[in-house]
């Protein structure tokens, strides 16, 4: 059996990505599509909703911020899918509302931990399990471009230059420290945790792409922006539906074998976007 999973997919864009994958592979008996979520009850409700549409979707609990949860999921994958993971969509993420009274330092710590650190940890853990011609999609945001352009020049040069994951993790930790100390402006960082978390995720996606460039499995990884969507994360202020937002991640998850572009790029509305000034 072939395996596809989407993190944080009990609602919003993630849910619609699962729906599209299930529709796309529905005629095939070769695929298992997994909807994953932190909350088991909400995850099972979402699967039931898709089943009501005649779609065959499975569920597994997964909290990417919990090492034990990640380990349990990947142990399950190793046991039940010896041929590996064919499609992995890193969609799980959080955003504080603009009116949140949570101290900015805490917002930065929690947001970076979920959207960047835990996503990167999980990706490092599942890369060895990727099948031949696997597709990996990181659901990021065009706000990562905004954040990049708002960096002080020395930080900008670091982010557009060559970097490894250790160096990137260190930079992201420096942002959290600046947020906690109230020194973002003087240290050259934007004062928006969500933007910076997606900046880190997009850069990490490029680094993973470089790491996998010569991998004999022929893995393709891309990051993307789903657009400003009408979801809980945007307080339903977005102009696109979550189904429309799911289109580009779905497109990247189903790129045919032999695809030359997009490969290790940032994509919006199925078009490659240049990730620098």
KABEL-V759716 format. One record per residue. N is the residue number from 0. RES is the residue in three letters. PSI is psi as a letter, one per 20 degrees, with the letter a starting at -180 (NA if undefined). OMEGA is omega in degrees with one decimal (none if undefined). D_CENTER is the distance of its C-alpha to the mean C-alpha in whole Angstrom. Layout:
# KABEL-V759716
N,RES,PSI,OMEGA,D_CENTER ; N,RES,PSI,OMEGA,D_CENTER
This chain:
# KABEL-V759716
0,UNK,q,173.6,24 ; 1,UNK,q,-173.3,20 ; 2,UNK,p,171.1,17 ; 3,UNK,p,174.7,14 ; 4,UNK,q,177.8,12 ; 5,UNK,p,179.3,9 ; 6,UNK,q,177.8,8 ; 7,UNK,l,-168.6,9 ; 8,UNK,k,177.1,11 ; 9,UNK,i,179.1,15 ; 10,UNK,r,173.3,15 ; 11,UNK,b,-176.1,13 ; 12,UNK,g,-179.8,11 ; 13,UNK,g,178.3,10 ; 14,UNK,g,-178.3,13 ; 15,UNK,h,174.1,14 ; 16,UNK,g,176.9,12 ; 17,UNK,g,-179.5,14 ; 18,UNK,g,-179.3,17 ; 19,UNK,g,178.4,17 ; 20,UNK,g,180.0,16 ; 21,UNK,h,176.5,19 ; 22,UNK,g,-176.1,21 ; 23,UNK,g,-177.1,21 ; 24,UNK,j,-174.2,21 ; 25,UNK,h,-178.6,24 ; 26,UNK,i,-176.7,27 ; 27,UNK,p,176.3,26 ; 28,UNK,j,-176.1,27 ; 29,UNK,i,-171.1,25 ; 30,UNK,p,166.1,21 ; 31,UNK,p,180.0,20 ; 32,UNK,p,-177.4,17 ; 33,UNK,p,167.7,15 ; 34,UNK,p,178.8,14 ; 35,UNK,q,-179.5,13 ; 36,UNK,q,176.3,14 ; 37,UNK,g,-174.2,15 ; 38,UNK,o,-176.2,18 ; 39,UNK,g,-177.5,20 ; 40,UNK,g,-179.6,22 ; 41,UNK,h,178.3,20 ; 42,UNK,g,180.0,18 ; 43,UNK,h,176.1,21 ; 44,UNK,g,-179.8,22 ; 45,UNK,g,178.1,19 ; 46,UNK,g,179.1,20 ; 47,UNK,g,179.1,24 ; 48,UNK,g,179.1,23 ; 49,UNK,h,177.1,22 ; 50,UNK,h,177.9,25 ; 51,UNK,i,176.6,27 ; 52,UNK,j,179.2,26 ; 53,UNK,j,-178.5,27 ; 54,UNK,p,-178.7,23 ; 55,UNK,o,-178.5,23 ; 56,UNK,q,178.7,20 ; 57,UNK,r,-179.3,20 ; 58,UNK,q,168.2,18 ; 59,UNK,p,177.3,17 ; 60,UNK,p,176.2,17 ; 61,UNK,o,172.2,14 ; 62,UNK,o,-173.9,13 ; 63,UNK,i,179.3,11 ; 64,UNK,i,-177.1,13 ; 65,UNK,o,-176.8,16 ; 66,UNK,g,-179.9,17 ; 67,UNK,h,178.4,19 ; 68,UNK,g,177.5,17 ; 69,UNK,g,-179.1,15 ; 70,UNK,g,179.9,18 ; 71,UNK,g,179.9,20 ; 72,UNK,g,-177.0,17 ; 73,UNK,h,172.9,17 ; 74,UNK,g,176.0,21 ; 75,UNK,g,179.7,21 ; 76,UNK,g,-179.2,19 ; 77,UNK,g,-177.0,21 ; 78,UNK,g,-171.1,24 ; 79,UNK,i,-178.2,24 ; 80,UNK,m,-175.7,22 ; 81,UNK,h,178.5,24 ; 82,UNK,i,174.0,23 ; 83,UNK,a,-177.8,19 ; 84,UNK,p,180.0,16 ; 85,UNK,h,178.2,16 ; 86,UNK,p,176.0,12 ; 87,UNK,p,178.9,9 ; 88,UNK,o,176.5,6 ; 89,UNK,n,-176.5,3 ; 90,UNK,h,-174.6,4 ; 91,UNK,p,178.5,6 ; 92,UNK,r,178.5,7 ; 93,UNK,q,174.3,11 ; 94,UNK,p,174.1,13 ; 95,UNK,q,177.2,17 ; 96,UNK,q,-177.9,20 ; 97,UNK,h,-177.4,22 ; 98,UNK,j,-178.1,25 ; 99,UNK,p,178.6,23 ; 100,UNK,j,177.3,26 ; 101,UNK,p,179.4,24 ; 102,UNK,q,-173.7,25 ; 103,UNK,h,178.6,23 ; 104,UNK,g,178.4,23 ; 105,UNK,g,176.4,21 ; 106,UNK,g,-178.8,19 ; 107,UNK,g,-177.8,18 ; 108,UNK,g,-177.0,18 ; 109,UNK,g,-178.2,16 ; 110,UNK,g,178.9,13 ; 111,UNK,h,-179.7,13 ; 112,UNK,g,-178.2,13 ; 113,UNK,g,-170.3,10 ; 114,UNK,h,-178.8,8 ; 115,UNK,f,-170.2,9 ; 116,UNK,g,-176.9,11 ; 117,UNK,h,177.3,10 ; 118,UNK,g,180.0,7 ; 119,UNK,g,177.6,9 ; 120,UNK,g,-177.6,12 ; 121,UNK,g,-179.9,10 ; 122,UNK,g,177.0,9 ; 123,UNK,h,-179.0,13 ; 124,UNK,h,-176.8,14 ; 125,UNK,i,-179.7,13 ; 126,UNK,g,178.3,14 ; 127,UNK,i,-177.9,18 ; 128,UNK,j,-178.7,17 ; 129,UNK,p,-179.9,16 ; 130,UNK,r,174.4,19 ; 131,UNK,p,-179.9,21 ; 132,UNK,k,178.1,19 ; 133,UNK,q,176.5,15 ; 134,UNK,p,177.9,13 ; 135,UNK,p,-178.1,9 ; 136,UNK,p,174.8,6 ; 137,UNK,o,-179.8,3 ; 138,UNK,o,-178.2,4 ; 139,UNK,c,-177.8,6 ; 140,UNK,q,173.2,9 ; 141,UNK,i,175.3,13 ; 142,UNK,i,174.7,14 ; 143,UNK,h,176.2,13 ; 144,UNK,g,177.1,16 ; 145,UNK,g,-179.8,18 ; 146,UNK,g,179.6,17 ; 147,UNK,g,-177.5,18 ; 148,UNK,h,-179.5,21 ; 149,UNK,j,177.8,22 ; 150,UNK,q,170.6,22 ; 151,UNK,q,-172.5,26 ; 152,UNK,g,-177.7,27 ; 153,UNK,h,177.5,27 ; 154,UNK,g,178.4,23 ; 155,UNK,g,-178.4,22 ; 156,UNK,h,177.6,24 ; 157,UNK,g,-176.0,22 ; 158,UNK,h,179.4,19 ; 159,UNK,i,179.8,20 ; 160,UNK,r,177.8,22 ; 161,UNK,q,-176.2,21 ; 162,UNK,q,173.1,20 ; 163,UNK,r,-175.7,19 ; 164,UNK,h,179.3,16 ; 165,UNK,g,179.3,19 ; 166,UNK,h,179.3,20 ; 167,UNK,g,177.9,17 ; 168,UNK,g,-179.8,16 ; 169,UNK,g,178.4,20 ; 170,UNK,g,-179.2,19 ; 171,UNK,h,175.5,17 ; 172,UNK,h,178.0,19 ; 173,UNK,h,176.8,22 ; 174,UNK,g,-179.7,20 ; 175,UNK,g,179.4,20 ; 176,UNK,g,179.0,24 ; 177,UNK,h,178.7,24 ; 178,UNK,g,179.8,23 ; 179,UNK,h,-178.9,25 ; 180,UNK,i,-177.2,28 ; 181,UNK,k,-176.4,28 ; 182,UNK,k,-178.4,28 ; 183,UNK,g,-175.9,25 ; 184,UNK,g,-177.7,27 ; 185,UNK,h,177.9,30 ; 186,UNK,i,174.4,27 ; 187,UNK,j,-178.8,26 ; 188,UNK,q,169.3,22 ; 189,UNK,q,-178.1,21 ; 190,UNK,l,175.6,22 ; 191,UNK,o,-174.2,18 ; 192,UNK,h,-177.9,16 ; 193,UNK,g,179.4,13 ; 194,UNK,g,-177.5,14 ; 195,UNK,h,178.5,14 ; 196,UNK,h,179.7,11 ; 197,UNK,h,171.3,9 ; 198,UNK,g,178.8,12 ; 199,UNK,g,-178.6,11 ; 200,UNK,g,179.7,7 ; 201,UNK,g,178.3,9 ; 202,UNK,g,178.8,12 ; 203,UNK,h,179.1,11 ; 204,UNK,g,177.1,9 ; 205,UNK,g,179.9,13 ; 206,UNK,g,176.7,14 ; 207,UNK,h,179.3,13 ; 208,UNK,g,176.9,14 ; 209,UNK,g,179.6,17 ; 210,UNK,h,-175.1,18 ; 211,UNK,i,-172.6,17 ; 212,UNK,g,-177.6,19 ; 213,UNK,j,178.9,22 ; 214,UNK,p,-177.1,21 ; 215,UNK,i,-179.9,24 ; 216,UNK,i,179.0,21 ; 217,UNK,l,-177.9,20 ; 218,UNK,p,176.6,16 ; 219,UNK,p,177.7,14 ; 220,UNK,p,176.0,11 ; 221,UNK,q,170.6,10 ; 222,UNK,r,-175.7,8 ; 223,UNK,r,171.0,9 ; 224,UNK,p,178.6,10 ; 225,UNK,i,-175.8,11 ; 226,UNK,r,-178.5,14 ; 227,UNK,o,-169.0,16 ; 228,UNK,q,178.4,16 ; 229,UNK,n,-178.4,18 ; 230,UNK,r,176.1,16 ; 231,UNK,h,-175.6,17 ; 232,UNK,h,179.5,14 ; 233,UNK,j,-173.9,17 ; 234,UNK,k,178.7,20 ; 235,UNK,k,177.4,20 ; 236,UNK,i,-175.7,21 ; 237,UNK,q,-177.0,19 ; 238,UNK,i,178.1,21 ; 239,UNK,q,173.1,19 ; 240,UNK,q,177.8,18 ; 241,UNK,h,176.6,15 ; 242,UNK,g,176.2,17 ; 243,UNK,h,178.5,17 ; 244,UNK,h,-178.8,13 ; 245,UNK,i,-172.8,12 ; 246,UNK,g,-177.5,14 ; 247,UNK,g,174.8,13 ; 248,UNK,g,178.0,9 ; 249,UNK,g,178.2,12 ; 250,UNK,g,-179.1,14 ; 251,UNK,h,-179.7,12 ; 252,UNK,h,-174.9,12 ; 253,UNK,k,177.4,16 ; 254,UNK,p,-177.8,17 ; 255,UNK,q,176.0,20 ; 256,UNK,p,-179.5,22 ; 257,UNK,i,178.7,23 ; 258,UNK,p,178.1,21 ; 259,UNK,h,178.0,22 ; 260,UNK,p,1.2,19 ; 261,UNK,p,173.1,17 ; 262,UNK,p,-177.1,16 ; 263,UNK,l,180.0,14 ; 264,UNK,r,177.3,14 ; 265,UNK,p,-169.4,12 ; 266,UNK,p,175.3,13 ; 267,UNK,p,-177.6,14 ; 268,UNK,l,177.2,16 ; 269,UNK,j,178.3,16 ; 270,UNK,q,178.7,18 ; 271,UNK,p,179.1,17 ; 272,UNK,p,178.8,17 ; 273,UNK,p,-172.8,19 ; 274,UNK,m,172.0,17 ; 275,UNK,a,-176.9,20 ; 276,UNK,NA,none,23
